[in-house]
Amino acid sequence: MISVLTGTGALLAGRSYMDHEIWHFHLPIVGEYELPTATFFDLGVYLIVLGTLMTIFVEMAQEEGR
């Protein structure tokens, strides 16, 4: 869901689908910080892979206990 919404956000803003930009922040301790919007897409992919692996591990553990 996060990955799809990341691409759709650019589309709703009038740019092409999956068009990313870099946001600039000033953090008090860190200083200047750049956050690419592609990070949110990567986070969505990471969560999909993690959820899939956790499901596989749980199913394997339940099979072993039978």
C-alpha positions, 0 to 999 in steps of 0.5 A: 500500500505504501509503495502504490501510494508513493507513486500515486502521490506524484500523479495527483500532484500533476507529475508522472507516476513514480516521479520522485523528488528530494525534500530538504530539512534542517534538523537541530542536532544533525543539520541539513538533511535530504530525504528522497521520496523514493525512501517511502517506496523502499520502505513499502517493498521492505515491509512486503518482503518482511511480511512474506518471510515471516509468513513462511517462517511461521508456516514452517514452524507449524509444519514441524510441530505436527 
